[in-house]
Amino acid sequence: MANRGSRPAPRPPAGTPAPAELARQARDCLTGAVRVARWAAGERGRGATLRPGTTGLSAETAGRAAAALGLTPHQVRADWDRARLAGLVELHGGTARPGWRMQAWDRDDGAVLRGWVALFDAWSLAHPAPAGTDATVAAEVVEAAPQLLSVMHLSAGPVPVAMLLDLLQQRVAEIRAERCEVPYGGPPVPAVRPVSIDDDPLEELLGWALEGLACVGALVMRGGPGPQAGAEAEAVLTPLGNWAVWVKLEQICVAAQSPAGNIELSAEAMLRGCADLTPGPARAEYRAWLAARPAGSALCELLDAARGDDALVRGLAFEALRAVGAAAEPAVRAVVEEPCLRPYALLWLAEHEGRDPEQAAEVLTREEATWLWVDTAAAVADHGESRLLVRHLDSAVQGTVPGLLEEVRAVGHPRTVQVLVALAAAHPDPALAKAVRKAAFQVHTGGV
């Protein structure tokens, strides 16, 4: 295998605007989204409760916003969707409220750029595929889009749409070949039906992808909106699009230079490999591992690792999800009702919404906080030193050891007995150790 660590990181595109200028352009792209987000914040300030459904604003709410902003309901709905994708508005328990990026919008250029990148990454949601499109083929086009963008970035100028269509057809063919499965006793069978030249939908879907990327401000078209405009049509990245693609290429190169060598490991093995690293190097490993994988599969793999029996891996998985940032929010929200992940997910979401770590714990119920205390103690017992387990007592919300033991016995964590036995063995106070051993015995036997 080649020495991947010697690969140089790409240089910023020539003529890349300064961050302040890029942020100004991002704000321009999201003017409509900010406008509707501020309208929603104003409604909330007046005591109104916005409860948009999963499909967007209701007709009544969109009508009120349209009348207030001088827009059509269709424009309001489009701006609302972009505001949600950019993190300017968030849904909490079905109620809309300003996102943390909205609060930092006027003063934090970094938050603005991250918000725009979140929209850029979600271009296929901001600009849905044409009605009747095969979902599998549309997903293939979305998966192929980064390669098209990389070619446009490296070309440093307009790229003919005909060339992009050829690249798209090649990349989709590769994706389909990679998905082929070999059934028992038979030859490989393509995962999707090959299409003939006459019914190949890729030409239309390339137009959809280019329009979607244009609608979020990543590129502009010359000669028409897509392949249907004729052979003269070209696409060129905007300064924002060029910068975003460069950032992602740089992340890939950083991944190739993963100092601890965890990039090619599974999520669980990578997290175990990071267990002994200090926070800074660990975050670098998380980012390297994430940059080398499609976002969706990386999130699924991290959450699968978090569902395992090792509490240390569970905690580290959510640390890695913090390195993902806003793109992980839907996946984290989706696991809130899973008991073993709920406390971690609630804390992650609270911190993502801008709460200080000390305040974030307030989102947990007493029972959830106790469950998390036991889970963390299990990680310390399995991987730490006895003195750390004793020190972990100080972090319990109960304030007293008898109170902690009473609630720990009731919380039902599967590792309660092992944690209490380890704590009893480690604690220097004989009387306290005896009380902890008694609690462990009661949990083990089902006594009181």
Secondary structure, 3 states (H helix, E strand, C coil): CCCHHHCCCCCCCCCCCCHHHHHHHHHHHCHHHHHHHHHHHHHHHCCCCCCCECCECCHHHHHHHHHHHCCCHHHHHHHHHHHHHCCCEEEECCEEEECHHHHHCCCCHHHHHHHHHHHHHCHHHHCCCCCCCCHHHHHHHHHHHHHHHHHHHHHCCCEEHHHHHHHHHHHHHHHHHHCCECCCCCCCECCCCCCCCCCCCHHHHHHHHHHHHHHCCCEEEECCCCHHHCCCCEEEECHHHHHHHHHHHHHHHHHHCCCCCCCCCCHHHHHHHHCCCCHHHHHHHHHHHHHCCCHHHHHHHHHHHHCCCCHHHHHHHHHHHHHHHHHHHHHHHHCCCCCCCHHHHHHHHHHHCCCCHHHHHHHCCHHHHHHHHHHHHHHHHHHCCHHHHHHHHHHCCCCCHHHHHHHHHHHCCCCHHHHHHHHHHHCCCHHHHHHHHHHHHHHHHCCC
